[in-house]
């Protein structure tokens, strides 16, 4: 709940002049990364010969060992939208598509870019050549046996590797926003002269001779990348048929339910209940019905009109490598369908016609899906809260510093109970609030300032006033919110408590409350959860213009504040404003608060009788004790005392000396460090060291360095590994762990940190680099095979003496 008087039109509109106009100019200036060479003339490349089924099967058998090596050594950098030069080597189609000089992540572009989604926006080699992609393979049909781009760059990398135990040459840039050199076949000679350290794998240790020989020989032949061939068991096929039958009912009510499900699962890696843990599917809209070959309908967003012709929801296999950074698992099958029938009981649906498709419909799910009961929609999201929050994080939106610097480095999340959420219990709440909840994507074109004011100031501010008034007037909140108003997972669902981490230019989420009590926390209700999803996932276009990128993130800034405000409403009124002011320190943050945000509510009561002088910690830790107690009350490394802590004679117990306190050494560590502790067995104990960076505020998208407070940084240490983009590895024998800890505690400047890296670090050029990568990957699969995926090494650091504290 929030309080305060209605703001003036001037006050509501001023931030948009500042944010929309100035913000756009800053973003254009700050975001570089144009490609170096000119466009490739893709019309000059003859198409690869199409092998027969027999030839393809023989090639796959001959080169069967290639698949595993390509995954472990190539896909770790070339696997997603952020793959350099759009070269995706995670599937045969990606290799055939080749590379491009155009970036997907190009935040300075003024217009939407053409779509280049693999397997969707073009489905033949000819189609990709027309979109500007050029080949990286040798074409065996050509009379002149030109080596492939791949084989030549692998030869360069093998002949000229980086130093084994020292920094990379200054000419090697690892910044994800660096200018890319994407040489077409006729530009490779010049590239190799200009970039002698630009071989593949880029800026990493030399491949083992057997791996290099296999890859180099295969790449030079022009043979396709071996694919996965697998016949589905009849029981899995039948389950897929049942899912498609359910989704494709022609009843108006079911059509709306299916549309809602699709718009929330279009990025999901669907796992069929009871199937093997390494087999996944995705949901598409197809021009062909069940029983026929799927023909995906390509639209920019999931809520775009699929056309007048009949379309069908289909479940199709995901072909290619599973990447951790985009792996969002959603179980579906008979149990899930039974749950859908409960949540979306046809007897409770009032749908007489299908709502039209449009930007406005996609920008306001509350009106589009008004025919589906609000409680069913909210519980649909809560059932898999981790999946949906993970979709905010692993979807295309979370790329780069600007993408995620609107959230704190670590915070805890809980959810308002459906029985306490007025948007669920009050029939008229969402009907009256719907127009205030429109998202930026609901209107395109016209005056930028007017659009920005509507979606980034006027609507959100008016909704917060509306919410405040309704909750103040609700009889159920007369004495203020209590613990019973926070969802407890219905006794079984561990997703009811989450920890979200920000790692400078990417993020992670895990279940439970991990680490010390954080600076901030959120409590999320249904309107907030749905809007976050439609802002960051369904409505986000990775190929969109600078305006779209900016408004998406600025709108999310308001949603973050809303979650924090609901959390504050559970605390005593007298601590709310001081706590909020501590989160948003600095004169500019204070000004933005005055212009944009409702005043903090310091009058409505809380229904909780607090017993300690730290109500924030008391409230959050009590949430772990109430109800079914699905989560550990203590964190044995970062938040514990006495017997609740990891035993002192264990690796975890020893690492406690580094956690949950301020120390000079922390500021020198990358955002994410994986520590491999050799225990004498064939496996290592792996711990994730998370650098929690302190800021005066996270109120702005730009100039983060001006708001950093590195002396207040802390370290959270987590057993196992849960991140997609490791920044660095340290390896140490268990017997040397005390020395490792002491040496790390002794780091007080960059010189000492470099000495520490030399002793314990695994540099990109180190002979231990690839063995360490393999050890971590094996540990991920041993932790949870269903959730495992290949890590991305694009953000792996190369420490240097001149590095500055970020």
N, C-alpha and C positions, 0 to 999 in steps of 0.2 A: 504494500500500500504506500501511497505517496501523499503528500499534503501540499498546501500552498494555494495562492490565488491564481486566477487565469492570467496568462501572460499577454502582453499586447501584441498586436500584429507586427509592429516593428521588431519587438524582441524575438518573435518567432521567425521572422524573415531574415534578420541580419546574419545568422550563421550560414545561410545558404550563399550569400554573397562571398563570405570568407571562404567557406569550404568548397563550394562547387567551382568557383572561378579560380581562386588562388590554388586550390588543391589540384585542379586539372593542370595548371601551368607547372606546378612543382613536379607532378608525376611525369609530365612530358620531359622535363629537364633531367629528372633523376634516373629515368629508366632508359638505358642505352641498349646495346647488344645487337646492333645491326650486323649482318653478315659481311664478310670482307670481299669475296669475289662476286662478280656479276652473275646473273641468272644463267643456268645451264640451258643449252638448246636441246631440249629433250626429244625434239622431232627427229634428230639425227641418229637415234639409237634404235637399231632393229629389235623387234620383240624376241624374247626367248622362245625357243621351240617348245611346244606343249607336249610333254611326254604322255604316252599311253598309260593306261592303268598298270599294264604289265611292266613297262619301263620304270614307272614310278615306284612300284613295289620292289623291283630289283635294286634301284638306287637307294631306297630306304634301308634295305638289308645291307648293302655294301657299306654305307656310311652311318650305320646305326650308332656307332660310338660317338659321332659328332654331336648329337643332340645334347648329351650331358656336358661336354666340354664347352659348347656354345653357351649353355645356361650359366655355368659356373664362372666363365671368364669373359663373356661378351654381354649377356643380357643384364648383368649387374650394373651396367651403365646404359644399355640400349634396350629399354623395355617399356617406355610409357610416353605420355605427351612430352615430358621433359627430356626425352632421349635426344642427345646431340644430333642435329641435322635430321630430326624425325626418323632416324634409322632405327626401326624396331626389329630386333632379332629374336623376339620371343615366339615367333611362329613362321612357318614357311611363307605365308602371305606377306609378312613384314619384310622378309628378305627379298622377295620378288618385287615388292613395291619400291624398295631402294631408299634413297635419301633425297632431301630437299634443302634448298637454301632458305626457305621461309620458316620462321619460328612459329610455334603454336603460342607460347607465352611471349607476347610482344605487347606489353602494357601501354606503349606509346602510340599505338595505331589509332587513327581517328575514325576508321570505319570497321565494321565487322569483317573478319577475314573469311575466305572460302573454307568450308569444312573439309577436313582431311582425316576423318576417323577411319582407321583401318577396318576393312570388312564391311563398312557401311556406306561411305560416300563415293567409293569406286570399288569395283569388284573384279576388275581385270587389270592386267599390266598396261594395256592400252589406255584404260581410264586413268591410271596413275600418271602415266607419261603426259597426258593432257592436262593434269593438275600440277605439272612442273617437277615431278619426281624423276630422278635419273638412276640408272642401274649401278649396283656396286659389285655385281658378279661378272665373271667372264661369260660371254655368249658363245657356246660351242658351235653355233651355226655360222659364225663369222669365219671368213677364210683366214684372216690374220689372227693368230692366237694371242690377242692382247691379254696380259695378266689382269685380273680383276682388281678394283680399288681395294677390296678387302685384303686380298693376298699381298698386295704391295705394301699396304700400311702395316700389316702384321710382320712382314719382312723388315720394315723400318724399325718397328718396336723391338724386334728380337735382336737386331744388329746394334741398336743404340739405346739400351735401357737406361733408366735413371740411376743415379748413384745408389749403391746398395744400402748405405746407412747414413746418408746425408740428405740435406734439403734438395729439392728439385731445382733445376736451372731457373734463373730469374725469368727466362723467356716462356716458361710454362705457367699458364694462368688457369687456376682451378675455380675461379668465381663462376657461379651458375649464370650470371648475367654477362659473362665475357662475350666478346665478339667471336663468333664461330667461323671457322674455315671448313667449308663443306665441299671438298673438291670433287667435281665431276670427273669422269674417266680421262678427258683430255686436259684436265687441270692438275692431275696428280703429280706430274713431274715438278711443276712449279711449287706445289704445296710441299713436297718433300725437301726441296732446296730451301724454302723459306722456314720450314718447321722441322728441323732435324730431330727434335725430341717429340714430334707429334705422331709417332707410330702408335699402333694398337697392340694390346689394350693401353689406353691413353694414360701416361704418367703413372704406371704401376710396374711392379717387378716383372722381370723377364719370365715368360711362360716356361714351364718344364719342357725339355726337348721333345718328349713324346706328344705332349699337347700341341706344341707349335707345329711339329711335323704333320700331325693329323689335320689340324685346321688349315694350314697353308696349302697342303695338297688338295684337300676338299674344295677350298675356296677357288683354287685355280682351275678346277674342272668345270665350274658352272653348274654342278649338281645342286638340286634343291635341298633345302634344309629338311632332314628327316622329320616327319610329322608323327603324331600320336595316332595309332590305329587301335580302336577298341570297339568291340560289339557290346551294346548295352544288354544287361540281363533282362529277361522278359518282365521280371517284377518291377524293375526301374522304368522300363518302357510303359508299363501299364499305369504306374503312378503319374508319369508325365501326361499320359492321355487323360487321366482323371482330372489333373490340374487344368489342362487346356479346356476340357469339357465344362468345368466349373466357370472358368473365366469367360467363355464365349457364349454363355446363355444370351438369348436375344431379348429377355425381359428388360424393360427400361431400368428397373431398380438394380438388377444384377449388372447391367452395362455400366451404371454409374459406380458401383462397388468395384468392378474390375478396373475401371479407369483410375480410381483412387489407388488401388493396389499397385497397378503398373507405374503410376507416377511416383510411387515411393520405393519401388523395387527395380527400376530400370538400370541402376548401377550395381545391383546386388550380384554376388556370386552365389547362386542358388545351389544348395546341397540337398539332394533328394534323401529323405529320411531312410536310413538303413543302407545307403550306398557306401562305396569305398570313400575314405577321407581325402582322396586326391582327385576327385572327379566333380566338376562344377558346371553349372549351366547359367544362362541368363534369360531374362524375359524380354521379348521383343514384340513389336506390332508387325505383322506379316501380311503381304498381299495374298498369301495362300493359306488354306485351312489345314487343320491337322491331317496327317496322312500324306501330305505332299511336301516337297522340298520347300523349306522356309525361304521367303523372299522379303527381307527386312525393308520396311518403309523408312527412309531417311528423313528425319525432321531435326531441326536445330535443337529443340527442347522437347521434353516428354509430353508437354501439354499442348504442343503445336498440332494443328489439324492434319490428320493422316490422309486426307483426301476424301473424295466422294465415294470412291469404290469401296466395296466391303473390305474390312481388315479384320485380322484375327490375332489374338494373343497366343504366342507360341513360346515354348521352352526349348532352347537350343544349346548344344554343348559349347563350352568355352574351349577353344583350341589354342594351345600354346602354354607357355610358362606362366605359373601363378606368381605374381609379384606382390610382396608384402604390402607395398605402399598403396595398392589399390584393391587389396583382398578384404572384402566386406561380406562375411558369410551369413547367409540367411537360410535356415532349415525350412523345407517345404515338403509336403506329402500329405498322407491321410490325416494325421493329427492336426496339421496346420489348417487343412480345409474344414475340419470339424470346428476348430476355433473360429474361423471366418464365419461359419454359419451361426455361431453364437453371437459374435460381435455385430454382424450385419444381418440379423434376423429379418427375412423378407417381410414378416408381419409388422416390423417397426419402420419400414421404409416408405416414404411418401414421394414417389418419383413418377411423374406423368409424362415427362419427355426428357431427352438427353440435353444437358446444357451445351451450348455451342463452344467450339474451340476458339480461343483468341488469346492475345497477350493479357487482356483484362482478366480472363478466366484463370490463366496461369498465375496471375499476380494476386488473386484473391481466392484461395482455396475454401474460405469460409462461406462464400456465396456459391461457388461452383458445386460444392459437395454438401450444401445445406440439406439435401434430401436424405443424407445419411446421419443418423443420430450422433451427436457430438461425443457422447460417452464411448461409443464404438470406435470412433476415430482416435480418441485419446488413448484408449486401452490398446488399440492396435499398435500405436507408437511405443507405449510403455512396455508392452510384451517384449520388445526387442530394443530397449532404450540404448544399450551399448552399440548395437548395429547402426541405429540412426545417428547417434552422436559421432560414431566412427565415420559415417558417410559425410558428415561435415568436414572431417579431418583428412580422410583418405580420398575424397573426391577431388576433382580437378581444381577446386577453388583454392586449396591450401598449397600454394607454391610461392616461395619467395618471402622475403622479409615483410614487404608491404601487405602480403596476404594475411599474415597472422599476428601482426603487431598491434591488433586491437584487443588482444586477450593477455591476461597475466601469464607469467611463466609456469605457474602451477596453481590450480584452484580445485575446489571440491564442488560437486554438483549433486543436488537432490531434486525431487519432483513433488509438486503439490498433489495431494491425494485426489483422485477423481471425485470423491464424495465431498470434498472441501473446495472444489474449483467451481466458482460461480458460472463459468462458461459451460459447465456440464450440468449443474444443478438448477440454474436459472434459465428457463426456456427462452426468455427474451434477450438474454445478455448478448449473445453473438449476433442475433438479428439486428440489434441496435448498434453494436460496435463494428459490424462488418466493414463499412465503408472507411472506417478509421484504420483498418488493418491492411489496406492495400500495400503491396510491395512495389519497389521501383520498376520492375519488369512489366507492370500492368499498363504503363503508358510509354510509348516511344514516339519521338518526334516533338516538334514545338519548341517552346522556349526552355532552355536548360535551367535557368534560375527558377522558373515557375515549377517545373517538374521536381527539382531538387527540394524546393521549399515544401512542396506537398508531401513528399515521401520521406524526407529526412528531418523535418521539423514540425510542420503543422499537424499532419496526421498522427505521428507518434506522440507528440505533446498532448494533443487532444485526447488520444486514447488513454494515456496515463491519468489524465484528469477524470475521464469516464470511469476507469478502473477504480481509482481512489474513491470516488463518490459511491460506487456500487458496493464496494467492500465495507466502507464505513456504515452504509445503511443496512447491511445484511445482518439479520438477527443472529446468525451462526457465528458472526465475528464481533458481537457486542463486547465481549471480554478480551478480544484479540486472538490471534492465531496461537495454536498449541502444537505440541509434538504430534498429536493425532492428525493434524492437517498435512503432515508430510507422509508421502507414500512409503509404505514399508515393504514393497515388493510382493504384497499379497501372501506373505509367508514363505515364498519359494524363489523369488526372482532377485538374483544378486545384482541385476542392472540398476536397482534403485539407488545405489550409491556409486558414484564415479569420480575418478581423478583425471583431470585434463592437464596435460603438459604442453607448453609451447617451447620449441627448440630453435629459436631465432627465426628460421625460415621454413619450419614445418612443425607438426604437432603430433601428439599421441593421446590415447585415452585407454584407461584400464578400469576394471571394476574395483569397488572398495575405496576407502579413504587412505591414500598412500602418502607417506612422508609426515613431516611435522605439520601442525595446524597452519594452514596457509594464510596469506594476507587477506584474500577474498574468497567468497563462495557464492554460488548461485542457487536459488530455488526456482525451478522452471514449471510454469503451468501450461495448459494446453495451447492457448493462443501463442504463447512465446515459442514453444517447441515446434509448432507447425510453421510459424513464420521463419524461424531459423532454417528449417529444412528447405522451404521454398526460396529463401534468399540465397543460401549457400549451395544448394544441390539442384533441385528441380529447375530453378530459375537462373542458375549460373551458366553462362556460356563461355567456355574457355577460349573460344575464338572471337569473343566480343570486343567491342571498342573500348577505348580508355574511359569513356563516360560510364559504360556498363560496369567495368572493373571497379571504378571509383565509387559509384553509388551502391554497389553491392557491399563494399567494405564499410562505407560510412553508415549505411543502414544497420549493419551488424554492430557498429559501435553503440547505437541506441538500444539494440536488443541485449547487449552485454549489460548495460546500465539497468535495464529492466529486470534482468535476473538478479543482479546485485541488490536492487531495491526490494524485491520480494523477500530476499534473504534477510535484509535489515529489518523488515517488519516483524520478524520473530524475536528480535533482541529488545532489550529495554529502551524506551524512547530516548533517554538521556545519553546513550552511547552511540546512537545512530549517526548523528551529524559529525561528531569528532572522528568516528571510524571512516565515514565517507570522505571527510576532508583529508584524512591520512592517505586514502587511496588516490586522491586527485590533488596533489600538491603542485604548486607553481602558479604564478599569476595568470598565465594564458589558460591553464586548465580551469582556474576559478572563473575566468571570463566566459569560457565556453559553457561551464555549468550554469552561469547566470543567464546566458542567452538561450540555451538549448534544453536544459533539464528542469524538471519540476523540483521545487525545494524539497529537501529531505523531510519526511514526516517525523515530527518530534512530539506529536500529541496523542495519536491513537495508541492504546495499550497493547502489550503482549499478554497472552494468556499463560505464559510460562513464569513460574516462580524460580528465579535463579538463586543458586546457593554460593557461588564463587565470585571473585572479583574479575574473572575473565569470562564473561558470558558468551563470547564468540566460541572459544574453545569448548566451553561447557555444552553449548547447544550442539555443535557439530559432533563431539564425541558421544554425547547422549544418543544421537541418531543411530549410532552403531549398536547401542545396547537395547533399544526398544524393539518391540515386535519379535520377529523370529530370530534376531541376532545372526544374520547370514554372513556377517563380515567380522573379521578380527577386531577387537577393541583397540589393540595396540599394534604398532608397526615395530617389529623386533629389532630393527636397525636404527630407525629415525625417530620413533616416538614411543618410548617405553620406560619402565623403571623396574628394578629388581628382577624377579623371575620371569617377567614378561619380555625381557630382552633376550636376544640371541646369546647362547652360552659363550663366555669369553674365550673358550678354547677352540671355537669354530672360526672359520673364515669370516662369516657374517658378524660374529661377535667382535672380532678384531677390527673390522671395518667401521664399527660404530664410532671409533675415535675420529673419523673424518666427517661424520654426518651431523646435521642439525645444529650447526653453530657457524658463526661468521669466522672467517679466517683468510689471511692474505692470499694463500695459494689458490683459492677457489677461482678467483677472477682470471687466472691464466689458463684454466682448463677450457676445452671446447664445450659446446652445449651438450654433447652426448659422447660419453666415453664407455667403451666396453672393456672390462677388466677380466682377463682370462687367468685364473689361478690354477696352476698345475698341481694336482694333488697326488701324483704318483701313479694314477691309473691312466687309461688311454683317453679319458675324457677330462675336460677342464670344468671347474666351477666358474660360471660366468655371472658377472654382476654388471648392472647398468648404473653408471655414475651420471646423474642428471644435474646439470648446472642451472640452478634457479637464480635467474638474474633479477636484480632489484631495479626498480624504476621509481621516479617521483610520481609518474602517472602513465597510463596507457590510453590517453584521451585523443591521441593524434596518430595519423598514419605515417608521418614523415619525421625525419631528423631524430630518430630514436636515440642516437648517441648523445644528444643534448639532455635526455631525461634519464640516462643511466646513472646508477649509484653503486658502482662495483664493490665498494667496501662493505656493502650490506648483502652481498651475494651469499647463497648457501648451497650446500650439496645434499641432494637426496640420493640414497643408494638403494637399489632394488635388486633382489636376487633374481637371476634369470635375465632375459632380454625381451623387450616388447616394442622396440623402435624400428622404423623403416630405413632411416638414413644415419647409420653410425658415422661419427666424425673422426674417431681415432680409437685404436686398440692399445692397451698395455698388457704385457704378458709377464707373469712372475711365478716362480716356484713357491709353493706354500711355505717352505722353510724360510724364504726370503721376504715373506709378507711384512714382518715387523720393520725391516729395513725400508721396504717400499713405502709404508705408511709414514715412517719418520722422515724419509727423504722428501716425500710430497708435502708434509707439514712444514718442511724447511724452505719451500719455494717462496721467495718474496719478490723476485723480479724475473724478467724474461731470460736473463743469463742462467739463473739457477733452474728455471723451467726447461731450458734447452738441454742442460746437463742431465736433468731427470728424464727427458725424452730419450736421450742417447743411451741411458742405462736400461730403461724399461719399455720404451716405446716401440711400436711396429710401424715404421715409415712405409710409405707407398712403394719405395724401392727395395725394401728389406726382403731378404730371402724368406723371412717368416710371414710375409704379407699374405700370400695365397693360402698357406696352411692355416693361418689364423682365420681367414675368411671362411674356409671350409669347416673349421671347428665350430665357429659361431653358427653357421648354417645348419650343421648337424644338431646342435643344441636346440635350435628353434623347432626343428621337427620332433625332437624327443620331448619337448615341452608340450606341444599340442599339434599333432599332425594336421588336424582339420583347419586350424587357424594359421598354419605355417605358410610362408611364401619367401621368395627370393629377395634378399635385401638389396638396396641400391647404394652404390659406392660413389655416386656423383658428388657427394658432400664430404667425402673423406679428406681430412685436412693434411697439410704438409707444413708442420711448424717451422718457423724461421725466426732468427734473432731479431728481425725488425718488426715482428708482429706487434700490434697494439691491442690493448684490452678492448674488447668490443662491448 
